[in-house]
């Protein structure tokens, strides 16, 4: 049966299924590989620099010359989320996994 929008009920069901399963798949890959990949490394390093109050001349992207993130806003948001986690005394790898989960879910849900 086709709805008034021209899409069948099955198409909407598949869209909903993909939308609900995508975060699960993203978190599965995060658990399987807890270290940041190339795509995430820039934003995670930048957030780390801001969260740990690194002096500007010691920022990762200045010490290791590579592509710089185009905007600072996502890094600042992640740093604001990471700061309380640092105050709680969580290990760096735990903070990194939490930040990567946020980046991954933002990418999946933003699609």
ABEGO torsion letter per residue (X at the ends): XBBAAGBBAAAAAAAAAAAAAAAAAAAAAAAABABBBAAAAAAAAAAAAAAAGBBAAABAAAABBBBBBABAAAAAAAAAAAAAAAAAGBBAAAAAAAAAAAAAAAAAAAX
